[in-house]
Amino acid sequence: MELSQLYRSVLDSIIEGVIIVDEGARILYINKTAVRLLNLSGDFIGKHVTKVVPNTRLHIVVRTGIPEIDEVQHVGKNIIVTSRIPLKDKEENIVGAVAVFRDITSVKKLAEEITNLHEIEARLKAIIDSTYDAISVADEYGNVILVNKAYTELTGFKPEEVIGKPATVDIAEGESIHLMIAKTRKPIYNARLKVGPMKKEVIVNAEPLFVRGKFSGSVAVVHDVSKILDLTRELEEMRRMMRQVKAQYTFEDIIGKSEKILMAKEQARKVAKTPVTVLLRGESGTGKELFAHAIHNESNRKNGPFISVNCAAIPENILEIELFGYSGGAFLGARKEGKKGLLEEADGGTLFLDEIGKMPLSLQAKILRFIERKEFLPVGSTTVKKVDVRIIAATNMNLEELVKKEKFLSDLYFRLNVFPIFLPSLREIKEDIPVLVKHLSKKIARQFGRKVDDVSSVAVKYLKSYDWPGNVRELENVIGRAIINMNINETILEKRHFPTLFLEKTSENFKYEGSLKSLVEDFERKVIENVLKENKGDRTKTARSLGISIRTLYYKIEKYGLG
């Protein structure tokens, strides 16, 4: 089959490769594009096509007469897509075949790049959506092109309400930072604005975006100032809940002659003179903080600071800052000069970590490092600090059980449990109740500006018949209420002065003793105690169950000696 020169010129000028074979699958023609794509050289006209293109199927199409359309074929490092069509004469006899193909290597790479870009875009959007900071992105003209979930929560605007619109759409008061950057191409920091329908006050930090040196828009991070102010207020409240005091109690202030109390005092005296970490164990209200004071005052650190921290009363992020301090600029709202943590302030003295069992795991690891190395890293700092601080920890929880449940670090448990001191509950040392009652009644009477000479034997017997779930702290509160119930001219505490200690079954014949106020308080104490037990000591759940704030719950726990 002859091809005219015109046909050859046309076929040589197209971007597809073309191979034509005769009825014997011998090559009649290959255009220039095919030569280049197949990297051919030498004389190939008249040769069988399989000798020139090993993985061809033209010879099969010649034999079967069945066309093959858009088949993918690998030629060296290139990928081509080929259509093979049989050639027939007027009588439908097969006289040859033609293959037309194109290199799709670059197209495939482009498709892969586009797919990768879509995946990267999806990942970046997921990352941006997961951050707590409100983020908005604008194009080079100052039109919003992206916002995250935190932005929606802060401003109240959904993405569809702002995307594609000028960046002024969300501003209640102030000038658009995105539009300012579109004009100046410079970053803007700490701009104060009000955004959204609620006119929330925010601080905005924004940076221009450049792609290959060309300005392409800006990204802004928006911080809710009201949250920062709330955090500051909460921090101040937590500071008030922590006590940085001089240890005021000694072993002489620990009243009791029972064997268990005397044993605990003897152990505490022995360990006081050493630098060993001490773990005070016992139920709430058994006097763990009293023992911590006494140990400090008996030690060679008695002239140093004594700092007490309740690990359960303070949120994790605030507790970390208060314990370890922070470097300047560690977070938004931080002092430029930074702040000392309580560990540093306790240098040369004692840090009492009350309710250590409630400390979050992340902070347990940092406390463990401090106990092991006597060094710590302030929040946001890269400089390690070393201090000389003795740790006294206390807990009313079963640390062994917490270790099994992986809620307390085993290494920290072993470091703290070097010298445990177990403090008995009041129901275990009821023989100490008479002396405790007389001591506490006189002490509390002085605080109230009253005079108590004695406590009747009937009253003491009544107090001994109660199991005291709140231990000595509850006993103190009950005595305080009894003194308030005394008439001004009375000096002897009688049974009638004490509130009802047992919530007995109500009946028409039951006679309540005490004032209405004291009866109501007793009922409130019992309810709180029961709900705390139901929630396994979880105070947040308890406050929620009772419908009161966590601060109110802490106040009432302290008031009723429920620890």
Sequence and secondary structure as in RCSB ss.txt:
>XXXX:A:sequence
MELSQLYRSVLDSIIEGVIIVDEGARILYINKTAVRLLNLSGDFIGKHVTKVVPNTRLHIVVRTGIPEIDEVQHV
GKNIIVTSRIPLKDKEENIVGAVAVFRDITSVKKLAEEITNLHEIEARLKAIIDSTYDAISVADEYGNVILVNKA
YTELTGFKPEEVIGKPATVDIAEGESIHLMIAKTRKPIYNARLKVGPMKKEVIVNAEPLFVRGKFSGSVAVVHDV
SKILDLTRELEEMRRMMRQVKAQYTFEDIIGKSEKILMAKEQARKVAKTPVTVLLRGESGTGKELFAHAIHNESN
RKNGPFISVNCAAIPENILEIELFGYSGGAFLGARKEGKKGLLEEADGGTLFLDEIGKMPLSLQAKILRFIERKE
FLPVGSTTVKKVDVRIIAATNMNLEELVKKEKFLSDLYFRLNVFPIFLPSLREIKEDIPVLVKHLSKKIARQFGR
KVDDVSSVAVKYLKSYDWPGNVRELENVIGRAIINMNINETILEKRHFPTLFLEKTSENFKYEGSLKSLVEDFER
KVIENVLKENKGDRTKTARSLGISIRTLYYKIEKYGLG
>XXXX:A:secstr
    HHHHHHHHHSSSEEEEEETTSBEEEE HHHHHHHT  S  TTSBHHHHSTT  HHHHHHH   EEEEEEEE
TTEEEEEEEEEEE TT  EEEEEEEEEE HHHHHHHHHHHHHHHHHHHHHHHHHHSSSEEEEEETTSBEEEE HH
HHHHH   HHHHTTSBTTTTEEES  HHHHHHHH   EEEEEEEETTTTEEEEEEEEEEEETTEEEEEEEEEEEH
HHHHHHHHHHHHHHHHSEEE     GGGS   SHHHHHHHHHHHHHHTS   EEEE  TTS HHHHHHHHHHHST
TTTS EEEEETTSS HHHHHHHHH B TTSSTT  TT B  HHHHTTTSEEEEETGGGS HHHHHHHHHHHHHSE
E  BT  S EE   EEEEEESS HHHHHHTTSS HHHHHHHTTEEEE   GGGGGGGHHHHHHHHHHHHHHHHT 
   EE HHHHHHHHTS  TTHHHHHHHHHHHHHHHS TT  EE GGGS   S     TT    S HHHHHHHHHH
HHHHHHHHHTTT HHHHHHHHT  HHHHHHHHHHHT  
